[in-house]
Amino acid sequence: MYRIIGTKIRKLREEVGLTQVDLAKAVGLSSEFISLLELGRRAPSLESLSKIADYFEKDISFFLTEKEEVFKLLLKQEGLDKKSKRLVKKFQKYCRDYLELEELNGRGLNLAPVYTNITAHRMAEQERRRLGLGDEPIRNIFTLVELNGLRLWKAPIPEGLNISGIYIFIDLKQAAFAWINSNLAPGQQALTAAHEYGHYIKDRVDGPIIDNTDIFIHDYLTLYPPREQFAQKFAISFLMPKDKVKEIIDRDLGKTRLDLEDVLYLKRYFGISALTMLQALRDMEYISQTRFKEYQKVDADSREKALFQRLDLKEGRGRGRKIFVSERYISLVLDAFNKKKINKERLDKLLHF
């Protein structure tokens, strides 16, 4: 309960751009006490909690009531058939097993920082700088986000649900997870992972967040809440820094108007989908709206394979793919087995979904 209270205080403080010192002065408490509250290491008195509640214009019950358990919320989503609900329950088990394995091995993950009062492009720049990425392509977005606190699970989501990914944050464990739809093409999976990472470092405790496949289509994305537009702008800037795109076009391609072959070359370099690359280049005015529509009609996979002898990342689309657990999860399972924390039977169950 203390951790829930602390999480809510921190979120409210960050939403209005206050430091712990600012909040402490405003409510007549010490900054050390505010820090301990947010970490869940101190229990607030009714008087101190009342001061904080009054400042943020909230009822005290707001801080004492836990949000409905995230998996119950997922199971209430419209359109879920029995198969989909079984997948949600498998995801829940995966999250539970993952956290248990971390405890057994003493290998927890630190949370990445939360960003407030910042543009999506600037947030991408600052997070790249924090991670020491420079402006080079991210060769394995899945491992990168996982090592920075966003645990991943890739499993097929039925087409009728039109879901690209799901982000959740488990308050009591202070742990974030994302479900990436493995039915998507590899480049779209990478973009979805970056999108969910955007939610993780901007909308951490808001959830669960269910992202529609329309996030890949710029004209449809504008119909969604600002949070979705922000996360997608972040994802594109994070995966594909504009300065790097411009550098490659100016230095290597040496032209201002690009052919489809150039688009596919850049798409492979940054490891994203052809559609996302097209949209970015249109926005940067390297291709016209007319050419954008023309290139959209082309079978990009077939053209890419003809040009480069193979598709980027994994061959073809992800249709019908099985469940993929993360490499870190497999490492945790094997580590626990080698340390004799789990037996062979448990090992087999943890590795097979």
N, C-alpha and C positions, 0 to 999 in steps of 0.2 A: 504494500500500500504506500509506503514512504517513497518508493521509486516511482510509482504512478504520479504521486503529488509532485515530486521533483521534476519529472518529465514535462508535466503540464505547465509548471511555473517557467521552466526554461523555454518552452515553445512560445508562450505568451510574451516573455521578455524579448526573445529574438525577433518575433514578428513586428514589434514596435521599435526595434533597433537600439535597445538599452543594453548597457554592460551590467554585470552583477553589481558593480559599485553604484551605478545610476539607480538601479532598482532599490538597493539598500538605503540610499539617501532618501528616496521618495517615500519609503514606507517606515523609515525610522528603525531599521535593523542593520546589523553589521554585514559587510560583504562576505566575510568568512562564513557567517550563518547561512546566507543565501547560497553560497557555493555548496555547503554541506547538504542543504535542502535539495538542491538540484541533483546531487549525486545519490540521494536517497539514504544518506548516512545520519540524518537527524530528523526527529519527528517534530513538526511545528506545533506550537501551542495553539489553542483555539483563537487566542488574541492575535498572534502573529499571522496565522492563516487568514483571519478576518481582514487584517490590514492589506494583505496582498490581494485578497479577493476584491476588496473595495477599490483598490487602485486600478485593477483591470476590469472593473465593473462586471464582476462575475459573482454568482452565488457560491457559497462555500461547498455546496454539494457537487459543483462542477469538478472540484479537485479530488473529491472522495469517491466519485463514481467511475469505475473502470468501463471503458468501451466494451461493447459486446465482442466476445472472442472472435478473432479474425476468420477462423475457418467456418464458424457458424454463419458469418456474413457471406462468405463465398458460397456456401451451400444454399443460401436463400436466393441467389441470382436467378433471374428468369431464364428459361430455355435450357436449363441443365437436365439432361436425361440421366438414366441410371449409370451409364458408362462414364459420363462426365463427373458424376458425383463420386464414383469409385476412384477416379483420378485425383479429385480434390482430397479424398481421404488418404490416398497414397502420398500426395504432396505433404499432407499434415504429418504422416508417419516419417517421411524423409526429413522434415524439419526437426521433429522430435529426436530422431536417431542421430542426426547431424550434431545437435547441441549436446546430446549425451556423450557422443564420441569425443567432442572437444573437451568436455569435463574429464573423461577418463584419461585422456592424453595430456591434459594441461596445456592445450593449444587453442585458446580462445582467440578471437579476432578483435582488434581495436576498431572503434568506430571512426570513420572519416569525419572531418568537420562538417558542420551545417552552415550553409551560406544564406545570408539574408540581405535584402536591399541591394540587389545586384542584377545586372542584365544577364541573359543566358550566355551571350558571347563572352562577356567578362568572366563569368563563372567558369566557363570552359578553359579560358586562358589561365586563370589562377589555379585551377585544379591540375592542369597539365604542368604548370610550374612547380606546384607542391610535389607532384609525383616524379619530377625530373624527366619529363618526356620530351622536352623541346618542342619542335613542330614536326617530328617524324611520325609516320603511320604507327598505329597501335597494332602490333602483329597478333596479339591474342587478348582481345578485349575481355573475354570470359575469365581468364586467369587474373587479369589486372583488377577487375572490379571485385572479384572474390577475395583476393588478398587484402583488399581495402574495406572489407566488412560486409559486402553484399553477396551472400551465399546463393549459388545458382542451382537450379534444377531444370533440365530440358526434357519436355515430354510433349507428345502431340495433343493439341486441343481441337476438338471437332470443328470442321469448317463452318458449320451453321452458326456457331457462336461468334465468329469474326473477332477472335481475341488474339492479339500478338504477344501479350505478356501480362503478368500479374505481379504487383509489388505488395509485400506485407512487412509490417514491423511488429514484432512481438514485444510488447512493453515490458512485461515482467522479466524477460531474458535480455532486453536491450539488444535484440538480434534482428537483422534484416535478411529477407529472402526474396528472390525473384524467380518466377516460373516463366521460362522462355518457350514459346510454341515451336517445337521441333519440326512441325509441318512446313514452316516457312523456309524460303531459300536461305542459304548461309549468310548472304549479305544482309538480309532483313533480320536474321537472328542477331547479328552483330549490332545492328542499329537499335534493335529492341533492348539488348543488354545495356547499351549506352543510355537509352531513354529511361530505363528503370533505375540506372545509376543516378541520373538526373533527379528523379523523385527521391532517391535515397539521400542525396546531399542537399536537397532543397525542401522536400515535403516529408521528412523522415517519419514523423509519427501520424501522418494522415493516411489512413488506409483501412481496409485494403484498397488498392488502386488497380482497376481493371482497364487495360488499354486496348482499344479497338484497332483493327488492322488499318483503319483509315488514317492512322498516324503517318503512313507511308505516302499518302497522297496530299500534297500541299493544299490544294483547293478545298479538300474536305476537312483538313485539320483546323481550318479557321472557324469551323462550326462548333468546335469543342471548347471546353473551358480554358481560360488563360493558363492554368497549370499544365495542361497537355501541350499547348503551343510552346510554353517555356521549356519543358523537358525535351521536346523534339528539336528546338533550336539549339539547345545545349548539346544534344547527342550529335548533331551534324557538325557543330563547331569543335566538339571534343574529338571526334573521329577524323575530321577533315579540316584542319586549320586553313582559313582562306589565304593567309600569306604563303603557305606551302603550295596550295593549288596554283596560285599566281606565279610562284617561283618556277614550278615545273613547266607550266605553259610557256612562260617567257624564256626560260633558259634552255629547255629541251625541245618543246614542240615548235617554238618560234612563230606562233601565229595567234591571231586574235579571234578568228572564227574557226570553230572546231568541227571536224567530221565525226561520224559515229565511231570510227576506229579510234580516234583520239579519246572519245568519251570512255570507251571500253578499256583502253590503256590506263586511264586515270582511275577508273573503277577498280581495276585489279590492284593498282598501287595502294589504294586506300582501304581495300577489303570491304567495300560496301556494295549495295545493290545498284544495278544500272539505273533504275528509276531515281534513286536518291542522288546519284551523280548527275543525272540529267537535270533534275530540279535545281541543284546547287549551281550548275554551270549556267542555267537559264537566269537564275537570280543574279549571278555575277556578270551577266550579259556576254558570255562567251558563245552562247547559242541563242538564236532568235526563238520567239514563240512558235513560228511556223516550223522551224527545224525540230523544236522540242516535240511538237505533235507528230511530225513525220517519223522521228526516231522512236517514239513511243510505240508505234505500230509494228516495229521490227521485232522479230524473235531474237532478243539480245543473247540468250543462251546459245542458240545455234550459231549466230554470227561470231560470238566470242570463241566458241570451240573451233570454228573454221579458221579463225585468225591466229589463235594461239595454241592450237592442237589440244587444248584441254580447258576445262572451266576452272575458274579461280576457286580456292578453298576446296570443298567437297564437290564431287561431280553432281550436277543436276540439282533439282529441288529436294526438299526434305520430306516430300509426301510419304506418309506411311511409316515414318521413322519410329523406332522404339524409344523407350525412356533412356535418356543419357544422364548419368550422375556425374558430378564434377570430379576432376582429377584430385582436388584437395580432399573431397569426401572419401575417395578410394584410398588415398594416403592415410587418412585418419583410421579407416577400417583396418588396414594392414598393420598400422602402428599399434593399434589396440591388440590385435591378434599376436603380434611378435612380442608384446609386453605381457602376454598371457592375461590380458584384461577381459578377453572374450574367447569362447571356445570355437572349434571348427564349425559346428552347426550354426552358431550365431554369425560367424563370418560369412557363410554361404547365404544366409537370409538377408544380411545387410547389403550384399553385392548383387542380389537378384530381385528385380522388380517385375 
